[in-house]
Amino acid sequence: MIVDIPADALARLEEIGASLPLSLRFEFERERDIVLAETGKASSYVSLSVLLVKWRAVAEAEAREPGISHRVLAEVAEYVTTYGNQVEGGSTPTDATREQPTQHT
């Protein structure tokens, strides 16, 4: 079953895209196009709903604090550079799980 994209969802996507800074708009439009293509072939609006929620939150955060998205990404990149990808296998790095120096008695 192919679903039609509701006009109000398309309008909200346009509003979100217009509110984003140019530095984020390309990524939004790329994700939007992928999700719209998938949604047109799907039997539900789940992916579209997730896209709307995600990017509405990004747009609101950017409106409150311009540049926040790039600062967060920079912090994540710094963290990964420092600690590596230690979240494999479901564990997250904490003070208790980071490699501790061996104590000799």
C-alpha positions in Angstrom: 0.0 0.0 0.0 1.4 3.4 -1.0 0.6 6.4 1.3 0.1 10.0 0.3 2.2 12.5 2.2 -0.2 14.8 4.2 -0.1 18.4 3.0 0.3 19.6 6.6 3.5 17.5 7.0 4.9 18.9 3.8 4.1 22.4 5.0 5.9 21.7 8.4 8.9 20.4 6.5 9.0 23.6 4.5 8.8 25.7 7.7 11.6 23.7 9.3 13.8 23.9 6.3 13.3 27.6 6.0 14.1 28.2 9.7 17.5 26.3 9.6 20.8 28.0 9.0 22.3 27.3 5.6 25.0 25.2 7.3 22.3 22.7 8.3 19.8 23.0 5.5 21.6 20.8 3.1 21.7 17.9 5.6 18.0 18.4 6.4 17.0 18.5 2.7 19.0 15.3 2.1 17.3 13.4 4.9 13.9 14.9 4.0 14.2 13.6 0.4 15.2 10.1 1.5 12.4 9.9 4.1 9.8 11.3 1.6 10.8 8.7 -1.0 10.6 5.9 1.7 7.3 7.2 3.1 5.8 7.3 -0.4 6.4 3.5 -0.7 5.6 2.6 2.9 2.4 1.8 4.7 3.0 4.2 7.6 4.3 7.6 8.5 6.8 6.5 11.2 9.9 7.7 9.4 8.3 11.0 8.5 7.2 11.6 12.1 10.7 10.9 13.4 12.2 13.3 10.8 9.7 16.0 11.8 10.4 15.6 15.5 14.2 15.5 15.1 14.5 18.5 12.8 11.9 20.6 14.7 14.1 20.1 17.8 17.2 21.1 15.9 15.6 24.2 14.5 14.3 25.2 17.9 17.8 24.7 19.5 19.4 26.7 16.7 16.9 29.5 17.2 17.7 29.6 20.9 21.4 29.2 20.5 22.8 29.7 17.0 25.6 27.3 16.2 24.7 24.8 18.9 24.5 21.8 16.5 28.0 22.3 15.2 29.4 22.8 18.7 27.8 19.6 19.9 29.2 17.7 16.9 32.6 19.2 17.6 32.4 18.0 21.2 31.4 14.5 20.1 34.3 14.4 17.6 36.7 15.5 20.4 35.3 12.9 22.7 35.7 10.1 20.1 39.2 11.3 19.4 40.1 11.3 23.0 38.4 8.1 24.1 37.8 6.2 20.9 34.6 4.4 20.2 34.2 2.7 23.5 30.4 2.2 23.2 30.7 -1.0 21.2 29.0 -4.0 22.9 26.6 -1.8 24.8 29.1 -0.4 27.2 29.7 3.3 27.7 33.0 4.8 28.9 32.8 6.0 32.5 35.4 6.6 35.1 34.9 3.1 36.4 35.3 1.4 32.9 38.2 3.5 31.5 41.5 1.8 31.6 43.0 2.4 35.0 46.7 2.3 35.8 47.8 -1.0 37.3 48.7 -0.9 40.9 51.5 -3.1 42.1 51.6 -4.2 45.8 
